Amino acid sequence: MAVTQWLSQVITEVGRAIERACFGQSHFRITTSEFSSTPTIDNLVQAKMALAEVRRQLTQDFSIDLRWPILLELKVPPAQGWKGAVYNPEGNMARHTVVDFKGTPAHQMWIRPGLTRARFKSLVAHELVHAFQREANFLNENLSLREGMARWVEFHFLKGSSEAERLLKLKHYTFGRSIEAILEYEFRSGRPATLTWLRSHA
Ligand SMILES: [Zn+2]
């Protein structure tokens, strides 16, 4: 992490120096934007940039806003026992839980390092949906719809990629067929109505 920050700083400084030397105060600019589009997410700086992008997209596309602090760790989530295999058909890649943080609730998230950027972001989106369900206190009882909603959002983050097609074919991915029911609801009634419908469940 520190090395990336340092490197990023150096590149920015060198870029500015070249810019000044060659173009004065021209509009030409060397940026470090390549650090926000690396193929895999391997350190916390990249992870936090991706997290910020996912949060913006969730607000914009799904009216999902989180108020509690988010504590993100880039590591393999702790083992969860036999139930994990049912709910996580792809294995142990990401997890969300609510923890106490200086006397207030916070969202603890673990995401496995080394995932592709697209996969990382879709898993963050999935876990942030669970975070939102807890914060806004809905879908506590309907486990099938609760997981279905998270996969529905995850699917939209991946849509158009071969990854999305692959996920829909996974044996347990369509758990309780909820994701299909939600996609159908959205197709018929639109996204705002779908979100209202999902949030009406206790
Ligand atoms: Zn889930």
py3Dmol code that shows the C-alpha trace and the ligand (Angstrom):
import py3Dmol

protein = """\
ATOM      1  CA  MET A   1       0.000   0.000   0.000  1.00  0.00           C
ATOM      2  CA  ALA A   2       2.690   2.475   1.062  1.00  0.00           C
ATOM      3  CA  VAL A   3       4.730   1.732  -2.057  1.00  0.00           C
ATOM      4  CA  THR A   4       1.755   2.385  -4.329  1.00  0.00           C
ATOM      5  CA  GLN A   5       1.056   5.675  -2.590  1.00  0.00           C
ATOM      6  CA  TRP A   6       4.689   6.675  -2.842  1.00  0.00           C
ATOM      7  CA  LEU A   7       4.872   5.653  -6.489  1.00  0.00           C
ATOM      8  CA  SER A   8       1.659   7.465  -7.238  1.00  0.00           C
ATOM      9  CA  GLN A   9       3.090  10.578  -5.577  1.00  0.00           C
ATOM     10  CA  VAL A  10       6.345  10.338  -7.533  1.00  0.00           C
ATOM     11  CA  ILE A  11       4.547   9.920 -10.851  1.00  0.00           C
ATOM     12  CA  THR A  12       2.330  12.882 -10.096  1.00  0.00           C
ATOM     13  CA  GLU A  13       5.334  15.040  -9.158  1.00  0.00           C
ATOM     14  CA  VAL A  14       7.340  13.973 -12.207  1.00  0.00           C
ATOM     15  CA  GLY A  15       4.306  14.553 -14.381  1.00  0.00           C
ATOM     16  CA  ARG A  16       3.918  18.071 -13.035  1.00  0.00           C
ATOM     17  CA  ALA A  17       7.616  18.807 -13.553  1.00  0.00           C
ATOM     18  CA  ILE A  18       7.500  17.628 -17.179  1.00  0.00           C
ATOM     19  CA  GLU A  19       4.310  19.556 -17.704  1.00  0.00           C
ATOM     20  CA  ARG A  20       5.870  22.764 -16.376  1.00  0.00           C
ATOM     21  CA  ALA A  21       9.107  22.217 -18.300  1.00  0.00           C
ATOM     22  CA  CYS A  22       7.472  21.443 -21.633  1.00  0.00           C
ATOM     23  CA  PHE A  23       4.175  23.217 -21.679  1.00  0.00           C
ATOM     24  CA  GLY A  24       4.202  25.879 -18.998  1.00  0.00           C
ATOM     25  CA  GLN A  25       0.716  25.929 -17.508  1.00  0.00           C
ATOM     26  CA  SER A  26      -0.855  24.109 -20.429  1.00  0.00           C
ATOM     27  CA  HIS A  27      -3.917  21.921 -20.074  1.00  0.00           C
ATOM     28  CA  PHE A  28      -1.821  18.844 -20.784  1.00  0.00           C
ATOM     29  CA  ARG A  29      -1.735  16.627 -17.735  1.00  0.00           C
ATOM     30  CA  ILE A  30      -0.141  13.353 -16.729  1.00  0.00           C
ATOM     31  CA  THR A  31      -2.375  11.665 -14.218  1.00  0.00           C
ATOM     32  CA  THR A  32      -2.210   8.510 -12.158  1.00  0.00           C
ATOM     33  CA  SER A  33      -5.583   7.284 -13.328  1.00  0.00           C
ATOM     34  CA  GLU A  34      -4.081   3.916 -14.261  1.00  0.00           C
ATOM     35  CA  PHE A  35      -3.991   3.162 -10.546  1.00  0.00           C
ATOM     36  CA  SER A  36      -7.771   3.207 -10.426  1.00  0.00           C
ATOM     37  CA  SER A  37      -8.139   0.760 -13.316  1.00  0.00           C
ATOM     38  CA  THR A  38      -5.665  -2.003 -12.476  1.00  0.00           C
ATOM     39  CA  PRO A  39      -6.821  -5.463 -13.614  1.00  0.00           C
ATOM     40  CA  THR A  40      -6.821  -6.954 -10.111  1.00  0.00           C
ATOM     41  CA  ILE A  41      -7.398  -5.530  -6.645  1.00  0.00           C
ATOM     42  CA  ASP A  42      -4.323  -6.342  -4.565  1.00  0.00           C
ATOM     43  CA  ASN A  43      -4.029  -3.597  -1.985  1.00  0.00           C
ATOM     44  CA  LEU A  44      -6.197  -1.447   0.236  1.00  0.00           C
ATOM     45  CA  VAL A  45      -5.685   1.750  -1.799  1.00  0.00           C
ATOM     46  CA  GLN A  46      -7.126   0.107  -4.911  1.00  0.00           C
ATOM     47  CA  ALA A  47      -9.835  -1.524  -2.788  1.00  0.00           C
ATOM     48  CA  LYS A  48     -10.949   1.771  -1.276  1.00  0.00           C
ATOM     49  CA  MET A  49     -11.066   3.506  -4.641  1.00  0.00           C
ATOM     50  CA  ALA A  50     -13.222   0.692  -6.002  1.00  0.00           C
ATOM     51  CA  LEU A  51     -15.432   0.820  -2.871  1.00  0.00           C
ATOM     52  CA  ALA A  52     -16.051   4.552  -3.435  1.00  0.00           C
ATOM     53  CA  GLU A  53     -17.053   3.874  -7.056  1.00  0.00           C
ATOM     54  CA  VAL A  54     -19.449   1.117  -6.000  1.00  0.00           C
ATOM     55  CA  ARG A  55     -21.067   3.365  -3.382  1.00  0.00           C
ATOM     56  CA  ARG A  56     -21.631   6.108  -5.969  1.00  0.00           C
ATOM     57  CA  GLN A  57     -23.192   3.629  -8.388  1.00  0.00           C
ATOM     58  CA  LEU A  58     -25.421   2.108  -5.687  1.00  0.00           C
ATOM     59  CA  THR A  59     -26.731   5.560  -4.786  1.00  0.00           C
ATOM     60  CA  GLN A  60     -27.301   6.508  -8.392  1.00  0.00           C
ATOM     61  CA  ASP A  61     -28.802   3.276  -9.727  1.00  0.00           C
ATOM     62  CA  PHE A  62     -30.430   1.661  -6.666  1.00  0.00           C
ATOM     63  CA  SER A  63     -31.075   4.519  -4.192  1.00  0.00           C
ATOM     64  CA  ILE A  64     -28.889   2.647  -1.712  1.00  0.00           C
ATOM     65  CA  ASP A  65     -27.154   5.017   0.723  1.00  0.00           C
ATOM     66  CA  LEU A  66     -25.254   3.791   3.760  1.00  0.00           C
ATOM     67  CA  ARG A  67     -24.715   5.906   6.856  1.00  0.00           C
ATOM     68  CA  TRP A  68     -22.849   3.539   9.175  1.00  0.00           C
ATOM     69  CA  PRO A  69     -19.029   3.410   8.828  1.00  0.00           C
ATOM     70  CA  ILE A  70     -17.646   0.736   6.494  1.00  0.00           C
ATOM     71  CA  LEU A  71     -14.581  -1.185   7.655  1.00  0.00           C
ATOM     72  CA  LEU A  72     -13.085  -2.928   4.639  1.00  0.00           C
ATOM     73  CA  GLU A  73     -10.401  -5.605   4.922  1.00  0.00           C
ATOM     74  CA  LEU A  74      -8.708  -7.149   1.925  1.00  0.00           C
ATOM     75  CA  LYS A  75      -8.432 -10.736   3.111  1.00  0.00           C
ATOM     76  CA  VAL A  76     -10.125 -14.107   2.849  1.00  0.00           C
ATOM     77  CA  PRO A  77     -13.231 -14.037   5.068  1.00  0.00           C
ATOM     78  CA  PRO A  78     -13.162 -16.227   8.188  1.00  0.00           C
ATOM     79  CA  ALA A  79     -14.599 -19.713   7.666  1.00  0.00           C
ATOM     80  CA  GLN A  80     -18.331 -19.942   8.211  1.00  0.00           C
ATOM     81  CA  GLY A  81     -19.188 -23.620   8.604  1.00  0.00           C
ATOM     82  CA  TRP A  82     -21.296 -25.872   6.405  1.00  0.00           C
ATOM     83  CA  LYS A  83     -24.018 -23.277   5.686  1.00  0.00           C
ATOM     84  CA  GLY A  84     -21.496 -21.147   3.832  1.00  0.00           C
ATOM     85  CA  ALA A  85     -21.343 -23.627   0.984  1.00  0.00           C
ATOM     86  CA  VAL A  86     -25.076 -23.269   0.362  1.00  0.00           C
ATOM     87  CA  TYR A  87     -25.112 -19.492   0.304  1.00  0.00           C
ATOM     88  CA  ASN A  88     -21.760 -18.963  -1.390  1.00  0.00           C
ATOM     89  CA  PRO A  89     -21.659 -21.313  -4.376  1.00  0.00           C
ATOM     90  CA  GLU A  90     -18.389 -19.839  -5.563  1.00  0.00           C
ATOM     91  CA  GLY A  91     -16.664 -20.373  -2.240  1.00  0.00           C
ATOM     92  CA  ASN A  92     -15.497 -18.047   0.441  1.00  0.00           C
ATOM     93  CA  MET A  93     -14.802 -14.767  -1.368  1.00  0.00           C
ATOM     94  CA  ALA A  94     -16.640 -12.006   0.493  1.00  0.00           C
ATOM     95  CA  ARG A  95     -18.539 -11.459   3.726  1.00  0.00           C
ATOM     96  CA  HIS A  96     -20.380  -8.730   5.602  1.00  0.00           C
ATOM     97  CA  THR A  97     -21.191  -8.518   9.281  1.00  0.00           C
ATOM     98  CA  VAL A  98     -22.235  -5.746  11.666  1.00  0.00           C
ATOM     99  CA  VAL A  99     -19.741  -4.888  14.408  1.00  0.00           C
ATOM    100  CA  ASP A 100     -19.553  -2.367  17.216  1.00  0.00           C
ATOM    101  CA  PHE A 101     -17.244   0.519  16.298  1.00  0.00           C
ATOM    102  CA  LYS A 102     -16.579   2.996  19.131  1.00  0.00           C
ATOM    103  CA  GLY A 103     -20.098   2.530  20.447  1.00  0.00           C
ATOM    104  CA  THR A 104     -21.889   2.733  17.076  1.00  0.00           C
ATOM    105  CA  PRO A 105     -22.735  -0.012  14.605  1.00  0.00           C
ATOM    106  CA  ALA A 106     -20.430  -0.403  11.599  1.00  0.00           C
ATOM    107  CA  HIS A 107     -20.247  -2.635   8.548  1.00  0.00           C
ATOM    108  CA  GLN A 108     -17.272  -5.008   8.607  1.00  0.00           C
ATOM    109  CA  MET A 109     -16.482  -6.375   5.148  1.00  0.00           C
ATOM    110  CA  TRP A 110     -13.906  -8.916   4.074  1.00  0.00           C
ATOM    111  CA  ILE A 111     -13.091  -9.374   0.388  1.00  0.00           C
ATOM    112  CA  ARG A 112     -10.530 -11.840  -0.940  1.00  0.00           C
ATOM    113  CA  PRO A 113      -7.485 -10.076  -2.501  1.00  0.00           C
ATOM    114  CA  GLY A 114      -6.403 -10.685  -6.106  1.00  0.00           C
ATOM    115  CA  LEU A 115      -9.862 -10.659  -7.716  1.00  0.00           C
ATOM    116  CA  THR A 116     -10.413  -8.895 -11.034  1.00  0.00           C
ATOM    117  CA  ARG A 117     -11.644  -5.362 -10.680  1.00  0.00           C
ATOM    118  CA  ALA A 118     -15.097  -6.188 -12.099  1.00  0.00           C
ATOM    119  CA  ARG A 119     -15.537  -9.207  -9.828  1.00  0.00           C
ATOM    120  CA  PHE A 120     -14.309  -7.262  -6.797  1.00  0.00           C
ATOM    121  CA  LYS A 121     -16.761  -4.437  -7.415  1.00  0.00           C
ATOM    122  CA  SER A 122     -19.695  -6.780  -7.965  1.00  0.00           C
ATOM    123  CA  LEU A 123     -18.934  -8.603  -4.698  1.00  0.00           C
ATOM    124  CA  VAL A 124     -18.607  -5.304  -2.820  1.00  0.00           C
ATOM    125  CA  ALA A 125     -21.999  -4.319  -4.260  1.00  0.00           C
ATOM    126  CA  HIS A 126     -23.477  -7.664  -3.104  1.00  0.00           C
ATOM    127  CA  GLU A 127     -22.158  -7.230   0.445  1.00  0.00           C
ATOM    128  CA  LEU A 128     -23.241  -3.569   0.598  1.00  0.00           C
ATOM    129  CA  VAL A 129     -26.793  -4.663  -0.243  1.00  0.00           C
ATOM    130  CA  HIS A 130     -26.692  -6.915   2.845  1.00  0.00           C
ATOM    131  CA  ALA A 131     -25.303  -3.930   4.779  1.00  0.00           C
ATOM    132  CA  PHE A 132     -28.227  -1.811   3.585  1.00  0.00           C
ATOM    133  CA  GLN A 133     -30.743  -4.520   4.515  1.00  0.00           C
ATOM    134  CA  ARG A 134     -29.398  -4.417   8.066  1.00  0.00           C
ATOM    135  CA  GLU A 135     -29.205  -0.630   8.291  1.00  0.00           C
ATOM    136  CA  ALA A 136     -32.682  -0.020   6.841  1.00  0.00           C
ATOM    137  CA  ASN A 137     -34.033  -3.092   8.686  1.00  0.00           C
ATOM    138  CA  PHE A 138     -35.865  -5.037   5.992  1.00  0.00           C
ATOM    139  CA  LEU A 139     -35.781  -8.571   4.546  1.00  0.00           C
ATOM    140  CA  ASN A 140     -34.800 -10.028   7.913  1.00  0.00           C
ATOM    141  CA  GLU A 141     -37.190 -12.956   7.563  1.00  0.00           C
ATOM    142  CA  ASN A 142     -37.265 -13.842   3.881  1.00  0.00           C
ATOM    143  CA  LEU A 143     -33.802 -15.377   3.417  1.00  0.00           C
ATOM    144  CA  SER A 144     -34.438 -16.266  -0.194  1.00  0.00           C
ATOM    145  CA  LEU A 145     -35.369 -12.713  -1.210  1.00  0.00           C
ATOM    146  CA  ARG A 146     -32.626 -11.275   0.985  1.00  0.00           C
ATOM    147  CA  GLU A 147     -29.966 -13.218  -0.885  1.00  0.00           C
ATOM    148  CA  GLY A 148     -31.837 -12.767  -4.161  1.00  0.00           C
ATOM    149  CA  MET A 149     -31.729  -8.979  -3.848  1.00  0.00           C
ATOM    150  CA  ALA A 150     -27.956  -9.019  -3.250  1.00  0.00           C
ATOM    151  CA  ARG A 151     -27.420 -11.252  -6.297  1.00  0.00           C
ATOM    152  CA  TRP A 152     -29.769  -9.136  -8.398  1.00  0.00           C
ATOM    153  CA  VAL A 153     -27.619  -6.037  -7.730  1.00  0.00           C
ATOM    154  CA  GLU A 154     -24.431  -8.065  -8.197  1.00  0.00           C
ATOM    155  CA  PHE A 155     -25.801  -9.267 -11.537  1.00  0.00           C
ATOM    156  CA  HIS A 156     -26.443  -5.690 -12.692  1.00  0.00           C
ATOM    157  CA  PHE A 157     -22.857  -4.761 -11.803  1.00  0.00           C
ATOM    158  CA  LEU A 158     -21.609  -7.627 -13.986  1.00  0.00           C
ATOM    159  CA  LYS A 159     -24.224  -7.430 -16.731  1.00  0.00           C
ATOM    160  CA  GLY A 160     -22.911  -7.846 -20.232  1.00  0.00           C
ATOM    161  CA  SER A 161     -19.852  -9.778 -19.086  1.00  0.00           C
ATOM    162  CA  SER A 162     -19.347 -13.501 -19.493  1.00  0.00           C
ATOM    163  CA  GLU A 163     -19.041 -13.544 -15.707  1.00  0.00           C
ATOM    164  CA  ALA A 164     -22.748 -12.727 -15.297  1.00  0.00           C
ATOM    165  CA  GLU A 165     -23.780 -15.572 -17.608  1.00  0.00           C
ATOM    166  CA  ARG A 166     -21.491 -17.924 -15.736  1.00  0.00           C
ATOM    167  CA  LEU A 167     -22.964 -16.917 -12.358  1.00  0.00           C
ATOM    168  CA  LEU A 168     -26.525 -17.483 -13.507  1.00  0.00           C
ATOM    169  CA  LYS A 169     -25.565 -21.036 -14.459  1.00  0.00           C
ATOM    170  CA  LEU A 170     -24.058 -21.860 -11.071  1.00  0.00           C
ATOM    171  CA  LYS A 171     -26.061 -24.480  -9.226  1.00  0.00           C
ATOM    172  CA  HIS A 172     -26.893 -22.444  -6.129  1.00  0.00           C
ATOM    173  CA  TYR A 173     -26.619 -18.975  -7.576  1.00  0.00           C
ATOM    174  CA  THR A 174     -30.320 -18.708  -8.311  1.00  0.00           C
ATOM    175  CA  PHE A 175     -30.952 -19.770  -4.714  1.00  0.00           C
ATOM    176  CA  GLY A 176     -34.708 -20.161  -4.286  1.00  0.00           C
ATOM    177  CA  ARG A 177     -35.098 -18.749  -7.818  1.00  0.00           C
ATOM    178  CA  SER A 178     -35.343 -15.364  -6.126  1.00  0.00           C
ATOM    179  CA  ILE A 179     -33.000 -13.551  -8.468  1.00  0.00           C
ATOM    180  CA  GLU A 180     -35.165 -14.634 -11.400  1.00  0.00           C
ATOM    181  CA  ALA A 181     -38.336 -13.476  -9.635  1.00  0.00           C
ATOM    182  CA  ILE A 182     -36.727 -10.088  -8.938  1.00  0.00           C
ATOM    183  CA  LEU A 183     -35.489  -9.704 -12.523  1.00  0.00           C
ATOM    184  CA  GLU A 184     -38.997 -10.504 -13.761  1.00  0.00           C
ATOM    185  CA  TYR A 185     -40.534  -7.983 -11.368  1.00  0.00           C
ATOM    186  CA  GLU A 186     -38.080  -5.365 -12.576  1.00  0.00           C
ATOM    187  CA  PHE A 187     -38.822  -6.202 -16.224  1.00  0.00           C
ATOM    188  CA  ARG A 188     -42.574  -5.744 -15.655  1.00  0.00           C
ATOM    189  CA  SER A 189     -42.661  -2.822 -13.211  1.00  0.00           C
ATOM    190  CA  GLY A 190     -39.311  -1.020 -13.424  1.00  0.00           C
ATOM    191  CA  ARG A 191     -36.550  -0.593 -10.889  1.00  0.00           C
ATOM    192  CA  PRO A 192     -38.070   1.968  -8.471  1.00  0.00           C
ATOM    193  CA  ALA A 193     -41.151  -0.242  -7.973  1.00  0.00           C
ATOM    194  CA  THR A 194     -38.913  -3.292  -7.540  1.00  0.00           C
ATOM    195  CA  LEU A 195     -36.932  -1.548  -4.804  1.00  0.00           C
ATOM    196  CA  THR A 196     -40.152  -0.455  -3.066  1.00  0.00           C
ATOM    197  CA  TRP A 197     -41.474  -4.020  -3.259  1.00  0.00           C
ATOM    198  CA  LEU A 198     -38.256  -5.477  -1.825  1.00  0.00           C
ATOM    199  CA  ARG A 199     -38.183  -2.923   0.994  1.00  0.00           C
ATOM    200  CA  SER A 200     -41.800  -3.718   1.943  1.00  0.00           C
ATOM    201  CA  HIS A 201     -40.685  -7.152   3.265  1.00  0.00           C
ATOM    202  CA  ALA A 202     -40.044  -7.503   6.989  1.00  0.00           C
TER     203      ALA A 202
END
"""
ligand_1 = """\
1
ZN
Zn -25.259 -12.749 0.056
"""
view = py3Dmol.view(width=600, height=400)
view.addModel(protein, "pdb")
view.setStyle({"model": 0}, {"cartoon": {"style": "trace"}})
view.addModel(ligand_1, "xyz")
view.setStyle({"model": 1}, {"stick": {}})
view.zoomTo()
view.show()
